[in-house]
Amino acid sequence: MAPSYDLLLVLFSLLIAVLASYTALDLSGRIVSARGRAAHLWLAGGAMAMGLGIWAMHFVGMQAYQLPIRLGYDPVVTLLSLVIAVLASAFALKLVSLEHLPWRRLCLGALGMGAAVSSMHYMGMAALRMRPGIDYDPLLFALSIVIAVAASGAALWIAFRLRRQMPRVRQLRMGAALVMGSAIAAMHYTGMAAASIAPGSVCGAARTGLDSGMLTLPIVVITLCVLAVALITSVLDMRLEMRTGLLVQALTEANEELSFLAMHDKLTRLPNRALLDDRFLRIVQASSRGGKRFAVLFIDLDGFKGINDSYGHQAGDTLLLEIARRLGLPEHGIDTVARVGGDEFVVLVEVDTPDAAGVLAQCLLTAICEPVQAGGQALHVSASIGIAVYPDDGDSQHALLTNADAAMYHAKAAGRNACYFFESSMNFQAGARQVLIQDMRAALAASQFVLHYQPKYRAPDGPLLGAEALLRWNHPVHGMISPDGFIGLAEKSGLIVAIGEWVLNEACRQLAVWHAAGHPEWTIAVNLSALQFCQENLLHTVAKVLERHAIPPHCLTLEITESTAMHDVDESLRILGSLDALGVRIAIDDFGTGYSSLLHLKRIPASELKIDRGFVRDLAHDTEDAAIVSAIVALGRTLSLNVVAEGVETHAQRKFLTEAGCDALQGYLLGEPIPASAFPGRERVLEEAAA
């Protein structure tokens, strides 16, 4: 009996074979990446989708095979062929999900799966229950089985190779699916070609079995839907897994970064104090067991604050990064370089003799002194290095760091850009500083701080405008100490905040006395330290002090340095805006020594610029300073700010500053800082100075 083929159904069967192959390749990737119960669910679902796809391809291909008699299919045998397809798919997916697929296992798997696919096909043919039975061409029959085994082996190998995510994996899977689908279709149609049906044959399942014509469309639709759902689920799961993977990766990286930052400096990436403690413990233990020496070098940069103030913090950060890189160069042979402060570094290095530590320190000094390029500027710094050697100068971290720090301070006091070994006499100096800090803690309660007031006059001849409050420490042992002798220690210890609040309160109290004495037009200027300026309660403190002493806000001028105002411009503008809204006047102190952006400067609600005394000192001899002063005055005029010059000591300076356009003057020529009790009657002093 001569068969014919429906080409449309043939194309449909090929499409289903390709789609089923692609689904199998995609699901193999999901099974490999899944774990536990999820892997079993993906295997079961994948076997159902893949098996149904292969079986549907076979069934549609059978529908494409048309005979001039009515055909039907035995439901039990047809269902059994579907079960074989599902089991064969489960076997294949399980095989490719294994960690390894050696050639021996691949060949056995190909034989097993090829036999299962062949069984499914010929069982499906048997479901027709043809009478007489179907005859098969032995050669084509054998060829179909060979094709089934070869196609199964190729499918297993391709699925194993493409089961993991890789570049262009979807394009590769699509190409592989075309090959696999074509191979499956080739096996099917080769088997169909091997079949020979005698004339006069009848289909035994035509009356009692499944009607092929009614089942073709539902099977095609259901199969396509199942495959589509499987693919969509796989894609959505893969995207969820990728997002989860990215989130896990991001959290892992963040955790690693947090762990790193807990032990390292954020800017230089060098070890911080926490990691230095661990390194110290290890090197002390190793040196103790081996009877070896190691040196501790305490390094403090000279002139770093000036660079920060003059060129900005970005330039300062660039400088620190370069210095950190130079300290860590391999040729120095240093075990540990740690950053323990703003411009302070600690070096741990094993040495045979103390002299070796001295040679290393000299090499580091040379390296640090090399200029650093930052923002088109060549920045120059030097360093002061203190050296302590284990076990000669101490056998513990605390002792060695303390002694190296004392030696470093000695290097600074000796002129900087030098290195010094620790000597026992240096402990006295370090102890003296600690004693001074302790004395400072008690000074407020003991009323040892006093204010002196330097008068401020309108240029050139008055009247007296008010005064600037200047702090002094009347120490019970050392006598009157100027700010240079203790302000640095107060800032390092944090005591500057409490001292600053006392200064503000005392200055306003004294101004209230002067107002009550008949000078309501006088004003008072108070300097704010950088730490005090950043305090959250600054505005509240100022407002309370003004209210306590009934001082009009415009009579109080708060002076901040240019570098403080430029440190964090946005935050500075917020704080200064609040003070300006309160009515307090703002003065930019030491103007010209910092690193100001005119764009930011014009936004600051300041009312006064103070020309630094460094420009006034050599005014008569240095035309460059004269040009700078004239430029500052012109800038102040442009920004509608009063310009005050401090440090006026000669008549020539007063004359030049007056002619340049300064609004107010202060300095030793007009009046040195004096106690409040001596302040009244400053007009007579001014007349004497003019004479």
VOKOLVEX-623830 format. One record per residue (C-alpha): chain; x, y, z. Coordinates in nm, 3 decimals. Example, Ala and Ser with C-alpha at 12.3 -4.5 7.8 and 13.67 -1.06 7.14 Angstrom:
<recs>
REC   mol        c1        c2        c3
REC     A     1.230    -0.450     0.780
REC     A     1.367    -0.106     0.714
</recs>
This chain:
<recs>
REC   mol        c1        c2        c3
REC     A     0.000     0.000     0.000
REC     A     0.164     0.329    -0.116
REC     A     0.177     0.594     0.162
REC     A     0.186     0.974     0.119
REC     A     0.296     1.259     0.348
REC     A     0.127     1.583     0.456
REC     A     0.411     1.834     0.417
REC     A     0.256     2.081     0.660
REC     A     0.245     1.817     0.933
REC     A     0.600     1.713     0.846
REC     A     0.713     2.073     0.902
REC     A     0.514     2.083     1.228
REC     A     0.683     1.767     1.349
REC     A     1.027     1.911     1.267
REC     A     0.938     2.235     1.451
REC     A     0.829     2.039     1.758
REC     A     1.151     1.834     1.747
REC     A     1.364     2.150     1.737
REC     A     1.162     2.319     2.014
REC     A     1.179     2.005     2.229
REC     A     1.557     1.990     2.176
REC     A     1.599     2.356     2.276
REC     A     1.381     2.299     2.582
REC     A     1.595     2.002     2.681
REC     A     1.916     2.206     2.646
REC     A     1.774     2.494     2.847
REC     A     1.634     2.275     3.123
REC     A     1.963     2.088     3.158
REC     A     2.116     2.419     3.261
REC     A     1.845     2.475     3.523
REC     A     1.893     2.124     3.669
REC     A     2.270     2.175     3.699
REC     A     2.237     2.511     3.877
REC     A     1.955     2.401     4.110
REC     A     2.014     2.234     4.446
REC     A     1.818     1.996     4.667
REC     A     1.444     1.967     4.614
REC     A     1.449     2.228     4.338
REC     A     1.683     2.011     4.130
REC     A     1.441     1.714     4.158
REC     A     1.146     1.930     4.059
REC     A     1.333     2.067     3.756
REC     A     1.430     1.712     3.657
REC     A     1.070     1.587     3.680
REC     A     0.926     1.887     3.498
REC     A     1.199     1.879     3.237
REC     A     1.147     1.508     3.171
REC     A     0.771     1.564     3.124
REC     A     0.822     1.860     2.887
REC     A     1.102     1.700     2.686
REC     A     0.936     1.357     2.673
REC     A     0.605     1.507     2.561
REC     A     0.787     1.707     2.296
REC     A     0.968     1.402     2.152
REC     A     0.651     1.191     2.165
REC     A     0.441     1.468     2.007
REC     A     0.697     1.498     1.726
REC     A     0.659     1.124     1.667
REC     A     0.278     1.140     1.686
REC     A     0.251     1.437     1.446
REC     A     0.495     1.261     1.215
REC     A     0.266     0.960     1.225
REC     A    -0.025     1.184     1.127
REC     A     0.176     1.311     0.835
REC     A     0.201     0.946     0.719
REC     A    -0.120     0.896     0.526
REC     A    -0.270     0.573     0.392
REC     A    -0.588     0.522     0.184
REC     A    -0.753     0.356     0.481
REC     A    -0.892     0.478     0.813
REC     A    -0.634     0.480     1.092
REC     A    -0.653     0.477     1.469
REC     A    -0.426     0.414     1.767
REC     A    -0.446     0.172     2.054
REC     A    -0.469     0.402     2.364
REC     A    -0.275     0.171     2.598
REC     A     0.017     0.120     2.359
REC     A     0.017     0.491     2.266
REC     A     0.027     0.591     2.634
REC     A     0.306     0.340     2.694
REC     A     0.510     0.499     2.414
REC     A     0.463     0.839     2.587
REC     A     0.585     0.691     2.918
REC     A     0.893     0.555     2.742
REC     A     0.962     0.902     2.596
REC     A     0.933     1.066     2.940
REC     A     1.157     0.804     3.106
REC     A     1.414     0.837     2.828
REC     A     1.412     1.218     2.876
REC     A     1.457     1.181     3.253
REC     A     1.749     0.945     3.191
REC     A     1.910     1.194     2.951
REC     A     1.865     1.498     3.176
REC     A     1.998     1.312     3.478
REC     A     2.301     1.198     3.280
REC     A     2.399     1.546     3.159
REC     A     2.352     1.693     3.509
REC     A     2.636     1.481     3.648
REC     A     2.966     1.648     3.724
REC     A     3.156     1.442     3.465
REC     A     3.055     1.263     3.144
REC     A     3.341     1.036     3.032
REC     A     3.329     0.872     2.690
REC     A     3.239     0.532     2.833
REC     A     2.937     0.676     3.014
REC     A     2.841     0.881     2.707
REC     A     2.844     0.574     2.482
REC     A     2.638     0.369     2.726
REC     A     2.395     0.658     2.765
REC     A     2.365     0.694     2.388
REC     A     2.286     0.323     2.352
REC     A     2.028     0.334     2.628
REC     A     1.855     0.649     2.509
REC     A     1.873     0.541     2.143
REC     A     1.708     0.213     2.233
REC     A     1.436     0.397     2.429
REC     A     1.365     0.641     2.145
REC     A     1.354     0.354     1.893
REC     A     1.123     0.158     2.121
REC     A     0.893     0.460     2.150
REC     A     0.879     0.497     1.771
REC     A     0.816     0.136     1.682
REC     A     0.574     0.096     1.973
REC     A     0.384     0.389     1.833
REC     A     0.375     0.215     1.496
REC     A     0.253    -0.101     1.670
REC     A    -0.035     0.102     1.820
REC     A    -0.195     0.097     1.470
REC     A    -0.255    -0.280     1.510
REC     A    -0.227    -0.335     1.136
REC     A    -0.356    -0.663     0.999
REC     A    -0.153    -0.821     0.852
REC     A     0.139    -0.678     1.048
REC     A     0.384    -0.417     0.922
REC     A     0.693    -0.545     0.745
REC     A     1.017    -0.354     0.794
REC     A     1.312    -0.327     0.559
REC     A     1.600    -0.472     0.767
REC     A     1.855    -0.225     0.633
REC     A     1.641     0.085     0.692
REC     A     1.525    -0.056     1.026
REC     A     1.887    -0.096     1.140
REC     A     1.975     0.248     0.998
REC     A     1.695     0.411     1.199
REC     A     1.829     0.255     1.519
REC     A     2.184     0.367     1.436
REC     A     2.052     0.718     1.373
REC     A     1.864     0.707     1.707
REC     A     2.180     0.603     1.895
REC     A     2.398     0.858     1.712
REC     A     2.143     1.135     1.761
REC     A     2.113     1.045     2.131
REC     A     2.491     1.050     2.176
REC     A     2.520     1.387     1.998
REC     A     2.230     1.526     2.204
REC     A     2.385     1.410     2.530
REC     A     2.728     1.553     2.444
REC     A     2.586     1.887     2.326
REC     A     2.359     1.918     2.630
REC     A     2.649     1.841     2.862
REC     A     2.872     2.102     2.695
REC     A     2.604     2.374     2.689
REC     A     2.449     2.312     3.031
REC     A     2.628     2.602     3.203
REC     A     2.603     2.973     3.138
REC     A     2.865     3.103     2.897
REC     A     2.899     3.381     2.640
REC     A     2.636     3.350     2.362
REC     A     2.498     3.031     2.518
REC     A     2.145     3.091     2.386
REC     A     2.266     3.129     2.026
REC     A     2.471     2.810     2.065
REC     A     2.173     2.624     2.208
REC     A     1.954     2.735     1.920
REC     A     2.202     2.603     1.665
REC     A     2.241     2.281     1.860
REC     A     1.862     2.243     1.880
REC     A     1.837     2.262     1.501
REC     A     2.095     1.984     1.470
REC     A     1.932     1.767     1.738
REC     A     1.579     1.822     1.607
REC     A     1.685     1.734     1.255
REC     A     1.856     1.416     1.382
REC     A     1.542     1.308     1.573
REC     A     1.325     1.377     1.269
REC     A     1.569     1.186     1.050
REC     A     1.543     0.883     1.278
REC     A     1.162     0.901     1.271
REC     A     1.123     0.930     0.897
REC     A     1.389     0.666     0.833
REC     A     1.184     0.430     1.051
REC     A     0.870     0.529     0.863
REC     A     1.046     0.460     0.533
REC     A     1.142     0.113     0.661
REC     A     0.774     0.025     0.710
REC     A     0.597    -0.167     0.437
REC     A     0.217    -0.225     0.452
REC     A     0.065    -0.488     0.232
REC     A    -0.228    -0.401     0.003
REC     A    -0.560    -0.480     0.163
REC     A    -0.429    -0.429     0.515
REC     A    -0.665    -0.285     0.774
REC     A    -0.600    -0.088     1.097
REC     A    -0.724    -0.288     1.392
REC     A    -0.741     0.022     1.612
REC     A    -0.948     0.224     1.364
REC     A    -1.280     0.146     1.535
REC     A    -1.186     0.102     1.901
REC     A    -0.873     0.319     1.927
REC     A    -0.792     0.690     1.925
REC     A    -0.900     0.881     1.615
REC     A    -0.585     1.031     1.468
REC     A    -0.763     1.312     1.289
REC     A    -0.931     1.444     1.603
REC     A    -0.618     1.422     1.821
REC     A    -0.362     1.592     1.598
REC     A    -0.455     1.953     1.669
REC     A    -0.505     1.916     2.050
REC     A    -0.174     1.730     2.084
REC     A     0.013     1.993     1.884
REC     A    -0.142     2.278     2.084
REC     A    -0.092     2.111     2.423
REC     A     0.266     2.017     2.340
REC     A     0.355     2.366     2.223
REC     A     0.196     2.514     2.536
REC     A     0.385     2.276     2.766
REC     A     0.714     2.349     2.594
REC     A     0.645     2.723     2.599
REC     A     0.557     2.716     2.970
REC     A     0.869     2.515     3.046
REC     A     1.087     2.761     2.855
REC     A     0.924     3.070     3.007
REC     A     0.954     2.924     3.356
REC     A     1.318     2.841     3.289
REC     A     1.392     3.193     3.161
REC     A     1.216     3.359     3.456
REC     A     1.393     3.131     3.702
REC     A     1.725     3.202     3.536
REC     A     1.667     3.577     3.559
REC     A     1.568     3.542     3.924
REC     A     1.878     3.333     3.985
REC     A     2.094     3.588     3.804
REC     A     1.947     3.872     4.008
REC     A     1.991     3.671     4.325
REC     A     2.345     3.590     4.219
REC     A     2.417     3.957     4.152
REC     A     2.268     4.051     4.488
REC     A     2.473     3.784     4.664
REC     A     2.783     3.898     4.478
REC     A     2.714     4.262     4.569
REC     A     2.657     4.169     4.934
REC     A     2.972     3.956     4.934
REC     A     3.176     4.238     4.784
REC     A     3.024     4.487     5.029
REC     A     3.101     4.254     5.319
REC     A     3.457     4.207     5.196
REC     A     3.495     4.582     5.159
REC     A     3.357     4.642     5.509
REC     A     3.591     4.377     5.648
REC     A     3.879     4.538     5.463
REC     A     3.790     4.888     5.582
REC     A     3.762     4.763     5.939
REC     A     4.132     4.685     5.924
REC     A     4.258     4.937     5.667
REC     A     4.263     5.311     5.613
REC     A     3.993     5.418     5.367
REC     A     4.207     5.667     5.174
REC     A     4.549     5.502     5.149
REC     A     4.432     5.137     5.190
REC     A     4.717     5.092     5.439
REC     A     4.665     4.901     5.764
REC     A     4.493     5.107     6.035
REC     A     4.544     5.093     6.412
REC     A     4.335     4.774     6.447
REC     A     4.547     4.581     6.198
REC     A     4.865     4.743     6.331
REC     A     4.785     4.593     6.673
REC     A     4.769     4.246     6.517
REC     A     5.092     4.297     6.320
REC     A     5.261     4.428     6.634
REC     A     5.159     4.119     6.831
REC     A     5.293     3.888     6.562
REC     A     5.627     4.061     6.517
REC     A     5.684     4.084     6.895
REC     A     5.613     3.712     6.933
REC     A     5.833     3.617     6.636
REC     A     6.120     3.839     6.751
REC     A     6.094     3.709     7.106
REC     A     6.115     3.345     6.991
REC     A     6.396     3.410     6.744
REC     A     6.593     3.657     6.951
REC     A     6.574     3.915     6.672
REC     A     6.539     4.292     6.660
REC     A     6.280     4.504     6.487
REC     A     6.238     4.879     6.464
REC     A     5.932     5.100     6.502
REC     A     5.943     5.420     6.297
REC     A     5.688     5.687     6.387
REC     A     5.656     5.927     6.091
REC     A     5.483     6.265     6.100
REC     A     5.474     6.486     5.790
REC     A     5.606     6.841     5.826
REC     A     5.399     7.115     5.664
REC     A     5.104     6.898     5.570
REC     A     4.847     7.126     5.737
REC     A     4.976     7.420     5.538
REC     A     4.929     7.232     5.212
REC     A     4.576     7.134     5.316
REC     A     4.495     7.495     5.400
REC     A     4.661     7.642     5.092
REC     A     4.566     7.398     4.817
REC     A     4.263     7.220     4.956
REC     A     4.190     6.875     5.094
REC     A     4.189     6.711     4.754
REC     A     4.553     6.810     4.707
REC     A     4.623     6.689     5.060
REC     A     4.467     6.350     4.983
REC     A     4.674     6.320     4.667
REC     A     4.986     6.393     4.869
REC     A     4.899     6.130     5.132
REC     A     4.835     5.868     4.865
REC     A     5.172     5.931     4.704
REC     A     5.357     5.929     5.036
REC     A     5.185     5.601     5.127
REC     A     5.294     5.453     4.794
REC     A     5.654     5.561     4.848
REC     A     5.666     5.420     5.199
REC     A     5.544     5.083     5.072
REC     A     5.794     5.046     4.787
REC     A     5.943     4.694     4.782
REC     A     6.302     4.819     4.786
REC     A     6.257     4.947     5.139
REC     A     6.192     4.594     5.267
REC     A     5.932     4.713     5.519
REC     A     5.710     4.456     5.689
REC     A     5.420     4.688     5.775
REC     A     5.327     5.048     5.691
REC     A     5.020     5.173     5.878
REC     A     4.841     5.505     5.876
REC     A     4.747     5.594     6.234
REC     A     4.642     5.958     6.199
REC     A     4.584     6.239     5.951
REC     A     4.950     6.266     5.847
REC     A     5.103     6.007     6.080
REC     A     5.242     5.670     5.974
REC     A     5.398     5.381     6.165
REC     A     5.653     5.146     6.009
REC     A     5.746     4.802     6.145
REC     A     6.062     4.646     6.002
REC     A     6.298     4.370     6.108
REC     A     6.658     4.492     6.147
REC     A     6.988     4.329     6.234
REC     A     7.125     4.638     6.405
REC     A     6.984     4.976     6.513
REC     A     7.203     5.140     6.248
REC     A     6.999     4.962     5.979
REC     A     6.687     5.137     6.110
REC     A     6.868     5.472     6.085
REC     A     6.968     5.401     5.723
REC     A     6.608     5.311     5.637
REC     A     6.479     5.629     5.805
REC     A     6.718     5.841     5.596
REC     A     6.598     5.666     5.278
REC     A     6.238     5.738     5.374
REC     A     6.317     6.103     5.444
REC     A     6.473     6.134     5.098
REC     A     6.172     5.968     4.934
REC     A     5.921     6.186     5.121
REC     A     6.102     6.509     5.031
REC     A     6.062     6.447     4.658
REC     A     5.794     6.683     4.519
REC     A     5.444     6.550     4.458
REC     A     5.241     6.672     4.161
REC     A     4.880     6.755     4.247
REC     A     4.648     6.970     4.040
REC     A     4.935     7.123     3.844
REC     A     5.121     7.215     4.163
REC     A     5.449     7.072     4.291
REC     A     5.386     7.003     4.660
REC     A     5.678     6.975     4.901
REC     A     5.676     6.821     5.248
REC     A     5.936     6.676     5.476
REC     A     5.899     6.439     5.772
REC     A     6.002     6.398     6.132
REC     A     6.081     6.036     6.222
REC     A     6.118     5.882     6.566
REC     A     6.282     5.540     6.600
REC     A     6.243     5.282     6.878
REC     A     6.413     4.940     6.860
REC     A     6.292     4.613     7.015
REC     A     6.398     4.504     7.277
REC     A     6.637     4.791     7.359
REC     A     6.366     5.060     7.381
REC     A     6.078     4.843     7.500
REC     A     5.933     4.496     7.477
REC     A     5.564     4.582     7.425
REC     A     5.358     4.767     7.167
REC     A     5.267     5.045     7.408
REC     A     5.625     5.109     7.516
REC     A     5.767     5.102     7.164
REC     A     5.498     5.329     7.015
REC     A     5.522     5.573     7.306
REC     A     5.899     5.592     7.278
REC     A     5.897     5.624     6.897
REC     A     5.638     5.901     6.930
REC     A     5.857     6.082     7.185
REC     A     6.156     6.056     6.948
REC     A     5.943     6.195     6.665
REC     A     5.844     6.499     6.873
REC     A     6.211     6.551     6.951
REC     A     6.285     6.550     6.577
REC     A     6.019     6.816     6.523
REC     A     6.153     7.031     6.805
REC     A     6.504     6.998     6.663
REC     A     6.404     7.158     6.334
REC     A     6.209     6.888     6.146
REC     A     6.312     6.689     5.837
REC     A     6.518     6.464     6.063
REC     A     6.514     6.124     6.231
REC     A     6.607     6.056     6.594
REC     A     6.650     5.739     6.796
REC     A     6.468     5.725     7.124
REC     A     6.658     5.827     7.436
REC     A     6.529     5.803     7.790
REC     A     6.544     6.182     7.834
REC     A     6.277     6.220     7.566
REC     A     6.022     6.058     7.795
REC     A     6.039     6.365     8.012
REC     A     5.925     6.586     7.723
REC     A     5.643     6.347     7.633
REC     A     5.545     6.333     7.998
REC     A     5.545     6.711     8.016
REC     A     5.295     6.728     7.732
REC     A     5.068     6.479     7.905
REC     A     5.093     6.673     8.231
REC     A     5.003     6.992     8.045
REC     A     4.693     6.824     7.901
REC     A     4.593     6.707     8.249
REC     A     4.649     7.058     8.386
REC     A     4.433     7.195     8.105
REC     A     4.146     6.968     8.208
REC     A     4.150     7.129     8.552
REC     A     4.212     7.484     8.426
REC     A     3.849     7.559     8.344
REC     A     3.720     7.458     8.687
REC     A     4.006     7.648     8.851
REC     A     3.934     7.969     8.651
REC     A     4.291     7.977     8.516
REC     A     4.188     8.091     8.167
REC     A     4.162     8.465     8.109
REC     A     4.078     8.683     7.813
REC     A     4.280     8.974     7.685
REC     A     4.121     9.218     7.446
REC     A     4.288     9.381     7.147
REC     A     4.115     9.699     7.033
REC     A     3.988     9.741     6.679
REC     A     3.969    10.094     6.528
REC     A     3.811    10.239     6.221
REC     A     4.091    10.344     5.985
REC     A     4.286    10.560     6.019
REC     A     4.212    10.747     6.344
REC     A     3.915    10.583     6.508
REC     A     3.673    10.575     6.667
REC     A     3.711    10.255     6.866
REC     A     3.483     9.988     6.719
REC     A     3.530     9.715     6.976
REC     A     3.778     9.440     7.049
REC     A     3.891     9.090     6.963
REC     A     3.894     8.843     7.253
REC     A     4.227     8.656     7.282
REC     A     4.276     8.361     7.516
REC     A     4.554     8.331     7.773
REC     A     4.626     8.060     8.032
REC     A     4.741     8.179     8.371
REC     A     4.914     7.855     8.472
REC     A     4.993     7.828     8.845
REC     A     5.346     7.698     8.770
REC     A     5.441     7.822     8.423
REC     A     5.276     8.163     8.449
REC     A     5.095     8.328     8.158
REC     A     5.094     8.093     7.855
REC     A     5.006     8.228     7.509
REC     A     4.772     8.028     7.281
REC     A     5.065     7.891     7.078
REC     A     5.171     7.697     7.389
REC     A     4.850     7.505     7.446
REC     A     4.591     7.544     7.165
REC     A     4.747     7.260     6.963
REC     A     4.725     7.025     7.260
REC     A     4.370     7.143     7.331
REC     A     4.266     7.056     6.975
REC     A     4.430     6.713     6.986
REC     A     4.269     6.629     7.320
REC     A     3.927     6.770     7.225
REC     A     3.930     7.018     7.514
REC     A     3.915     7.304     7.264
REC     A     3.535     7.269     7.244
REC     A     3.475     7.331     7.615
REC     A     3.740     7.604     7.622
REC     A     3.582     7.768     7.316
REC     A     3.241     7.778     7.483
REC     A     3.395     7.941     7.789
REC     A     3.565     8.204     7.569
REC     A     3.237     8.283     7.391
REC     A     3.046     8.320     7.717
REC     A     3.316     8.529     7.890
REC     A     3.362     8.763     7.592
REC     A     2.988     8.830     7.570
REC     A     2.970     8.883     7.947
REC     A     3.245     9.146     7.922
REC     A     3.077     9.314     7.624
REC     A     2.757     9.342     7.828
REC     A     2.960     9.521     8.099
REC     A     3.097     9.767     7.843
REC     A     2.752     9.829     7.699
REC     A     2.619     9.904     8.046
REC     A     2.913    10.139     8.103
REC     A     2.808    10.360     7.813
REC     A     2.958    10.195     7.503
REC     A     2.658    10.027     7.335
REC     A     2.817    10.061     6.989
REC     A     3.117     9.840     7.073
REC     A     3.140     9.491     6.926
REC     A     3.333     9.181     7.025
REC     A     3.506     8.930     6.796
REC     A     3.558     8.568     6.903
REC     A     3.759     8.304     6.719
REC     A     3.596     7.966     6.655
REC     A     3.818     7.658     6.625
REC     A     3.753     7.407     6.347
REC     A     3.626     7.152     6.601
REC     A     3.395     7.402     6.767
REC     A     3.260     7.515     6.429
REC     A     3.156     7.155     6.347
REC     A     2.968     7.099     6.673
REC     A     2.599     7.017     6.627
REC     A     2.495     7.248     6.912
REC     A     2.694     7.553     6.797
REC     A     2.387     7.755     6.696
REC     A     2.209     7.670     7.022
REC     A     2.518     7.764     7.225
REC     A     2.555     8.103     7.051
REC     A     2.185     8.182     7.088
REC     A     2.186     8.094     7.459
REC     A     2.495     8.309     7.527
REC     A     2.343     8.610     7.350
REC     A     2.019     8.567     7.542
REC     A     2.198     8.516     7.873
REC     A     2.390     8.846     7.848
REC     A     2.128     9.043     7.649
REC     A     2.373     9.112     7.366
REC     A     2.232     9.227     7.030
REC     A     2.339     8.959     6.776
REC     A     2.501     9.214     6.541
REC     A     2.746     9.309     6.817
REC     A     2.902     8.960     6.811
REC     A     3.146     8.869     6.533
REC     A     3.249     8.505     6.500
REC     A     3.582     8.459     6.324
REC     A     3.658     8.137     6.135
REC     A     3.969     8.071     5.932
REC     A     3.952     8.055     5.556
REC     A     4.055     7.687     5.554
REC     A     3.775     7.598     5.799
REC     A     3.517     7.769     5.579
REC     A     3.645     7.589     5.269
REC     A     3.683     7.242     5.425
REC     A     3.328     7.127     5.351
REC     A     3.167     7.414     5.164
REC     A     2.809     7.285     5.167
REC     A     2.814     7.209     5.540
REC     A     2.992     7.540     5.612
REC     A     2.725     7.729     5.417
REC     A     2.453     7.556     5.618
REC     A     2.613     7.646     5.953
REC     A     2.704     8.000     5.850
REC     A     2.357     8.054     5.705
REC     A     2.202     7.959     6.040
REC     A     2.435     8.196     6.227
REC     A     2.360     8.474     5.979
REC     A     1.987     8.417     6.025
REC     A     2.045     8.457     6.399
REC     A     2.191     8.802     6.326
REC     A     2.552     8.724     6.417
REC     A     2.826     8.875     6.200
REC     A     3.077     8.642     6.031
REC     A     3.443     8.724     5.965
REC     A     3.683     8.522     5.749
REC     A     4.009     8.523     5.945
REC     A     4.363     8.493     5.801
REC     A     4.227     8.565     5.455
REC     A     4.474     8.506     5.174
REC     A     4.653     8.212     5.340
REC     A     4.399     7.947     5.244
REC     A     4.257     7.800     4.927
REC     A     3.931     7.976     4.846
REC     A     3.709     7.939     4.544
REC     A     3.553     8.276     4.467
REC     A     3.243     8.091     4.352
REC     A     3.202     7.953     4.705
REC     A     3.331     8.263     4.882
REC     A     3.059     8.486     4.740
REC     A     2.797     8.243     4.877
REC     A     2.927     8.266     5.234
REC     A     2.716     8.513     5.439
REC     A     3.026     8.689     5.575
REC     A     3.040     9.056     5.662
REC     A     3.415     9.091     5.715
REC     A     3.751     8.982     5.572
REC     A     4.058     8.993     5.794
REC     A     4.393     9.030     5.616
REC     A     4.647     8.796     5.771
REC     A     4.930     8.965     5.966
REC     A     5.179     8.779     5.744
REC     A     5.094     9.012     5.454
REC     A     5.105     9.321     5.676
REC     A     5.440     9.244     5.840
REC     A     5.660     9.313     5.534
REC     A     5.424     9.555     5.367
REC     A     5.677     9.839     5.345
REC     A     5.949     9.619     5.194
REC     A     5.768     9.366     4.979
REC     A     5.578     9.495     4.677
REC     A     5.427     9.147     4.628
REC     A     5.257     9.165     4.969
REC     A     5.137     9.514     4.884
REC     A     4.978     9.383     4.565
REC     A     4.811     9.099     4.756
REC     A     4.671     9.338     5.018
REC     A     4.537     9.570     4.747
REC     A     4.374     9.272     4.573
REC     A     4.210     9.153     4.898
REC     A     4.074     9.500     4.967
REC     A     3.937     9.522     4.610
REC     A     3.778     9.181     4.650
REC     A     3.618     9.286     4.979
REC     A     3.476     9.598     4.815
REC     A     3.334     9.388     4.529
REC     A     3.166     9.150     4.772
REC     A     3.045     9.438     4.995
REC     A     3.254     9.319     5.290
REC     A     3.436     9.520     5.554
REC     A     3.812     9.464     5.534
REC     A     4.011     9.451     5.859
REC     A     4.392     9.440     5.872
REC     A     4.556     9.287     6.179
REC     A     4.917     9.303     6.291
REC     A     4.958     9.678     6.229
REC     A     5.282     9.778     6.403
REC     A     5.419    10.082     6.216
REC     A     5.289    10.416     6.096
REC     A     5.388    10.324     5.739
REC     A     5.173    10.014     5.752
REC     A     4.878    10.211     5.887
REC     A     4.917    10.472     5.613
REC     A     4.934    10.216     5.332
REC     A     4.639    10.014     5.463
REC     A     4.427    10.325     5.505
REC     A     4.504    10.444     5.153
REC     A     4.436    10.094     5.016
REC     A     4.085    10.117     5.156
REC     A     4.085     9.906     5.474
REC     A     3.784     9.973     5.693
REC     A     3.937     9.882     6.029
REC     A     4.282     9.822     6.182
REC     A     4.419     9.639     6.482
REC     A     4.772     9.572     6.599
REC     A     5.037     9.665     6.851
REC     A     5.067    10.019     6.709
REC     A     4.708    10.084     6.810
REC     A     4.693     9.866     7.115
REC     A     4.822     9.532     7.237
REC     A     4.593     9.273     7.394
REC     A     4.521     9.375     7.754
REC     A     4.294     9.263     8.038
REC     A     3.941     9.401     8.045
REC     A     4.026     9.611     8.352
REC     A     4.275     9.816     8.148
REC     A     4.060     9.849     7.837
REC     A     3.852    10.167     7.901
REC     A     4.010    10.492     7.787
REC     A     4.152    10.352     7.461
REC     A     4.089    10.686     7.286
REC     A     4.385    10.841     7.474
REC     A     4.609    10.555     7.366
REC     A     4.508    10.610     7.005
REC     A     4.588    10.981     7.026
REC     A     4.934    10.898     7.164
REC     A     4.995    10.649     6.881
REC     A     4.893    10.907     6.620
REC     A     5.132    11.158     6.771
</recs>
